[in-house]
Amino acid sequence: MTDTTPPDAATGSPDAPGTPNPTGTPNPTGTPNPTGSPDPAGLPGLPEGVLRAHAEQQYAAELAAIAAHDDRPRPPGWHLSPWAVTTYLHGGEVDGTPITPKYVGNRRIVEVAVATLATDRALLLLGVPGTAKTWLSEHLAAAISGDSTLLVQGTAGTVEEAIRYGWNYARLLTEGPTDKALVASPVMRAMTEGRLVRVEELTRMPSDVQDALITVLSEKTMPIPELGSQVQARKGFNVIATANDRDRGVNELSSALRRRFNTVVLPVPATADEEVEIVHRRVTELGRALELPELPPGLDEIRRVVTVFRELREGVTSDGRTRVKSPSATLSPAEAISVVTSGIALAAHFGDGTLRPADIAAGITGAVIQDPVSDRVVWQEYLEAVVRERRDWADFYRACREVSG
């Protein structure tokens, strides 16, 4: 197989005016960018009417402030230095500009993840559902590459073309396998552009599809035998994958593929205060993005949700005196965020504007009872043995009993 310069369609380079661009990269003629990724000339603001901005759009001001004062060495292809990336993720202040924390937890975890990506090793973020794996991978890609949109979403139906490349079948039938008939995958685009690509839920992909990454990670090349060529990765390319270590319907990674990743395990928050901070911060951000009416902080109810989830998750009450059964649900911070956000919407539109126990009772009951038989028993026992005995939780107990029946 010869080593040739990657074809335009494979590399994602701009087409000539008026030529279709199968990769979706920005076209120099000024035509719209269907991916919504940032224009190379600069990061755009949040487009009007967009429900959720990409990280590089939402935090463009913070990224610009950090970049302006980042005089530390940057690995090839990186927009920021490793120190600046860690500052962006963990928060702080840069020349008077506050940098909001994107990941609340052990700083060393972030440092190890960033250091891994500065080498030729791919990064695997591993943890139970709801431990901010996707959130962290998006912000790593935004800070390092300036683009978090190169994404492969793993499912049971993911095929090998999502990792390698596909074909425009209309062109393939009329022209045969040519440069213009090839449709680059996000992985191929990341290789040719020297960017990070995110592979979400890697273990949900079939094992043979997962193993399509082996050559990419070990040789940093992607053969295209139909064209007698190959794509070689540019400096700055790397892979961030996420996977659940406790979930149904997953396919274990082969030992050959696992060896090509540095694995960073993301734990659940170490303390209740840390988890309350995470939930409160994300609920506030989501409320603004969804344009929910602003309510008082409701920290008491947030702490109540976090306490219930932690006790059921750990199988013991916060004072260590009472053992409780754990339901089948993960009860992660992500689920707590969902419960509180739904409660705020209820309080704003159907309540008195203050987050109360009745507003979170339905959400928390639904989050706990995933199995209508076994989980319902666990929840009822917890309500009677723990919640009922807490004097200042009387309103919450009544609200949950009304919902549970």
C-alpha positions in Angstrom: 0.0 0.0 0.0 1.4 3.4 -1.0 1.6 6.4 1.3 -0.1 9.2 -0.5 -1.4 12.6 0.5 -4.9 12.3 1.9 -7.6 13.0 -0.6 -9.7 16.1 -0.1 -12.8 14.1 0.8 -10.9 12.1 3.3 -9.0 15.0 4.8 -12.0 17.3 5.2 -10.2 20.1 3.4 -12.3 22.8 1.9 -13.8 22.1 -1.5 -13.6 24.3 -4.5 -16.4 26.8 -4.8 -19.7 25.1 -5.6 -18.4 21.5 -4.9 -20.2 19.5 -2.3 -18.2 18.9 0.9 -19.1 15.5 2.4 -17.1 16.2 5.6 -19.2 19.2 6.7 -16.1 21.3 7.3 -16.3 25.1 6.7 -16.5 26.0 3.0 -14.5 29.1 1.9 -17.3 30.3 -0.3 -19.2 31.3 2.8 -21.9 28.6 2.7 -23.5 27.6 6.0 -21.7 25.2 8.2 -24.1 22.3 8.8 -22.2 21.0 11.8 -22.6 24.2 13.9 -18.9 24.0 14.7 -17.0 27.2 15.3 -15.7 29.1 12.3 -11.9 29.1 12.1 -11.9 32.9 12.1 -13.2 33.0 15.6 -15.6 31.5 18.1 -19.2 32.6 17.6 -21.6 33.5 20.2 -24.6 31.3 21.0 -26.8 31.3 17.9 -30.3 32.6 18.4 -32.7 29.9 19.3 -30.1 27.2 20.0 -31.2 25.1 22.9 -27.7 24.0 24.0 -24.5 25.7 22.9 -21.3 23.8 22.4 -18.7 24.3 25.2 -16.5 26.4 23.0 -19.4 28.7 22.3 -20.8 28.9 25.8 -17.5 29.6 27.4 -15.8 31.5 24.5 -15.0 34.5 26.7 -13.3 32.4 29.3 -11.3 30.5 26.7 -10.2 33.8 25.1 -9.2 35.3 28.4 -7.1 32.2 29.3 -5.5 32.1 25.8 -4.6 35.8 26.0 -2.5 35.2 29.2 -1.2 31.7 28.4 2.5 32.0 27.9 3.4 28.4 28.8 4.5 25.8 26.3 1.8 24.3 24.2 1.9 20.8 22.7 1.7 20.8 18.9 -1.8 21.4 17.7 -3.1 22.6 21.1 -4.9 25.9 21.5 -3.9 26.2 25.2 -1.1 24.9 27.4 -1.8 21.9 29.7 -1.7 24.3 32.6 -4.3 26.6 31.0 -6.5 23.6 30.1 -6.5 22.5 33.7 -7.3 26.1 34.9 -10.2 26.2 32.5 -11.6 22.9 33.8 -11.0 23.5 37.5 -11.7 27.2 37.6 -10.0 30.2 39.0 -9.3 33.8 37.9 -7.3 35.1 34.9 -6.5 38.8 34.9 -9.8 39.6 36.6 -11.9 37.2 34.5 -13.6 34.6 36.7 -13.2 31.0 35.3 -16.1 28.9 36.4 -15.2 25.3 37.4 -16.3 22.8 34.8 -15.2 19.7 36.9 -15.6 19.8 40.7 -13.4 17.1 42.2 -9.9 16.0 42.7 -7.6 18.3 40.6 -5.2 15.5 40.1 -7.7 13.6 38.0 -7.9 16.5 35.6 -4.1 16.8 35.5 -3.7 13.1 34.7 -6.3 13.4 31.9 -4.7 16.4 30.4 -1.1 15.0 30.7 -2.3 11.8 28.9 -3.6 13.8 25.9 -0.3 15.6 25.7 1.3 12.3 24.8 0.5 9.8 22.1 -1.8 7.8 24.4 -5.5 7.9 24.0 -7.7 8.7 27.1 -10.5 6.5 28.4 -12.8 8.1 31.0 -14.3 5.3 33.0 -17.0 5.5 35.7 -20.6 4.8 36.6 -23.3 6.6 34.7 -23.7 10.3 35.7 -20.1 11.0 36.8 -19.5 13.8 34.2 -17.5 11.7 31.7 -19.2 13.2 28.7 -19.1 16.7 30.3 -15.4 16.4 30.9 -14.6 15.0 27.5 -16.5 17.9 25.8 -14.7 20.5 27.8 -11.3 18.9 27.2 -11.9 18.9 23.5 -13.1 22.5 23.6 -10.1 23.7 25.5 -7.5 21.7 23.6 -8.8 21.7 20.0 -11.3 24.6 20.1 -13.9 22.2 18.7 -15.9 19.6 20.7 -18.1 18.6 17.8 -16.0 15.7 16.3 -18.1 13.0 18.0 -18.9 9.3 17.6 -21.8 8.2 19.7 -21.5 4.5 20.5 -24.7 2.3 20.4 -25.4 -1.3 19.8 -26.1 -0.3 16.2 -22.9 1.6 15.6 -21.1 0.3 12.5 -17.4 0.4 11.5 -18.0 3.2 9.0 -18.6 5.5 12.0 -15.0 4.9 13.0 -13.3 4.7 9.6 -15.1 6.2 6.6 -18.2 5.6 4.4 -19.2 6.3 0.8 -21.5 8.6 -1.0 -23.3 5.8 -2.8 -24.7 7.9 -5.6 -21.1 9.0 -6.5 -19.8 5.5 -5.9 -22.2 4.0 -8.4 -21.5 6.5 -11.1 -17.8 7.2 -10.5 -16.5 4.2 -8.5 -14.4 4.6 -5.4 -12.9 8.1 -5.8 -11.8 10.8 -3.5 -15.0 12.7 -3.9 -17.1 9.6 -3.2 -15.5 9.0 0.2 -17.2 10.4 3.3 -14.9 10.9 6.2 -15.8 9.8 9.7 -15.3 12.2 12.7 -12.2 10.1 13.5 -10.7 10.6 10.1 -11.5 14.3 10.2 -9.8 14.6 13.5 -6.7 12.8 12.2 -6.4 15.1 9.2 -7.2 18.3 11.1 -5.0 17.5 14.1 -7.9 17.7 16.6 -9.4 15.6 19.4 -12.3 13.2 18.6 -14.7 12.1 21.2 -16.0 8.5 21.3 -18.9 8.3 23.7 -20.1 5.1 25.3 -17.3 3.0 23.7 -18.4 -0.2 25.4 -21.9 0.0 23.9 -20.4 -0.6 20.4 -20.0 -4.1 19.2 -16.5 -5.5 19.9 -15.5 -5.7 16.2 -16.4 -2.0 15.7 -14.4 -1.1 18.8 -11.4 -2.8 17.4 -11.4 -0.6 14.3 -9.7 1.9 16.6 -6.7 -0.3 17.2 -4.8 0.7 14.0 -5.7 4.3 14.5 -4.4 4.4 18.1 -1.2 2.3 17.5 -0.1 3.3 14.0 -1.8 6.7 13.9 -2.9 5.9 10.3 -6.1 4.9 8.6 -5.7 2.7 5.5 -8.1 3.3 2.6 -7.5 0.2 0.5 -10.1 1.1 -2.1 -8.0 4.1 -3.1 -4.6 2.5 -2.4 -3.8 5.3 0.1 -3.9 6.0 3.8 -4.6 9.0 6.1 -1.9 9.8 8.6 -2.7 11.7 11.8 -1.4 15.2 12.1 0.0 16.5 15.4 -2.7 17.4 17.8 -4.8 14.3 17.0 -6.0 12.1 19.9 -9.0 10.2 21.1 -11.1 10.7 24.2 -13.4 7.8 24.9 -15.9 7.3 27.7 -17.3 4.1 29.1 -19.5 2.9 31.9 -18.1 0.4 34.3 -21.4 -0.6 35.7 -24.2 -0.8 33.2 -26.2 -3.3 31.3 -25.8 -4.0 27.6 -22.1 -3.3 27.4 -19.3 -5.0 25.5 -16.0 -5.4 27.2 -13.0 -3.9 25.6 -10.5 -6.3 24.1 -7.1 -6.4 25.8 -5.5 -5.2 22.7 -7.7 -2.1 22.6 -7.6 -1.4 26.4 -3.7 -1.4 26.3 -3.9 1.6 23.9 -5.7 3.8 26.4 -4.7 5.4 29.6 -7.7 4.9 31.9 -8.8 7.6 34.3 -11.6 6.6 36.6 -14.1 9.3 37.5 -15.6 8.7 41.0 -18.8 9.9 42.4 -18.3 13.1 44.5 -16.4 12.3 47.7 -18.5 14.4 50.0 -22.1 15.6 50.2 -21.0 19.2 50.1 -19.1 18.6 46.9 -22.1 16.9 45.3 -24.4 19.8 46.4 -22.1 22.3 44.8 -22.0 20.3 41.6 -25.8 20.0 41.4 -26.4 23.6 42.4 -24.0 24.9 39.8 -25.3 22.8 36.9 -29.0 23.5 37.8 -28.2 27.2 37.7 -26.6 26.9 34.3 -29.4 24.7 32.9 -32.0 27.1 34.3 -30.4 30.0 32.4 -30.0 28.0 29.2 -33.7 26.8 29.3 -34.8 30.3 30.3 -36.6 29.0 33.4 -37.9 31.7 35.8 -35.2 32.5 38.4 -36.1 31.2 41.8 -34.4 31.4 45.2 -31.4 29.0 45.4 -33.4 26.2 47.1 -30.2 24.8 48.7 -32.2 23.0 51.4 -34.1 20.9 48.8 -30.9 20.3 46.7 -29.2 19.0 49.9 -32.2 16.8 50.6 -32.1 15.2 47.1 -28.3 14.7 47.4 -28.7 13.2 50.9 -31.4 10.7 49.7 -29.3 9.7 46.7 -26.1 9.3 48.6 -27.7 7.2 51.4 -29.5 4.9 48.9 -26.3 4.7 46.8 -24.0 3.8 49.7 -26.5 1.6 51.6 -26.2 3.5 54.9 -27.5 6.8 56.3 -25.3 9.8 56.5 -24.8 9.4 60.3 -23.8 5.8 59.8 -26.4 4.4 62.2 -28.9 2.7 59.8 -28.3 0.3 57.0 -30.6 0.7 54.0 -31.1 -1.3 50.8 -29.9 0.1 47.5 -32.2 0.3 44.5 -31.1 -0.8 41.0 -30.8 2.9 39.8 -27.4 4.6 39.8 -28.7 7.7 41.6 -25.8 9.8 40.3 -25.3 13.6 40.4 -26.7 13.7 36.9 -30.0 12.3 38.0 -30.0 14.7 41.0 -29.6 17.6 38.6 -32.5 16.3 36.5 -34.7 16.0 39.6 -34.0 19.5 40.8 -34.3 21.1 37.4 -37.8 19.5 37.0 -38.7 20.6 40.5 -37.8 24.2 39.6 -40.0 24.1 36.5 -42.9 22.8 38.7 -42.3 25.5 41.3 -42.1 28.2 38.7 -45.1 27.3 36.6 -47.4 25.6 39.0 -46.2 26.6 42.5 -45.5 29.7 44.4 -42.0 30.3 43.0 -40.1 28.6 45.8 -38.7 25.1 45.5 -40.5 22.9 48.0 -40.6 19.2 48.9 -43.7 18.6 46.8 -41.9 19.9 43.7 -39.1 17.3 44.0 -41.1 14.4 45.3 -42.3 13.1 42.0 -38.9 13.4 40.3 -37.0 11.7 43.1 -39.5 8.9 43.3 -39.3 8.3 39.6 -35.5 8.3 39.7 -35.4 5.7 42.5 -38.0 3.4 41.3 -36.6 2.0 38.0 -37.8 -1.5 38.7 -41.5 -1.3 39.6 -41.3 -4.3 42.0 -38.0 -4.5 43.8 -37.2 -0.8 43.8 -40.6 0.2 45.1 -40.0 -2.0 48.1 -36.6 -0.4 48.7 -38.1 3.1 48.5 -41.0 2.4 50.8 -38.7 0.9 53.4 -36.4 3.9 53.2 -39.3 6.3 53.6 -40.6 4.5 56.7 -37.3 3.7 58.3 -35.3 6.9 57.6 -37.3 9.8 56.2 -40.3 9.4 58.6 -37.9 9.6 61.6 -36.5 12.9 60.6 -38.6 15.7 62.2 -37.6 18.4 59.7 -38.4 16.1 56.8 -42.1 15.8 57.6 -43.2 17.7 54.5 -40.9 15.7 52.3 -42.2 12.4 53.8 -45.9 13.4 53.1 -45.1 14.5 49.6 -43.3 11.3 48.7 -46.1 9.2 50.3 -48.7 11.0 48.2 -46.7 10.3 45.0 -45.9 6.7 45.9 -49.4 5.8 47.0 
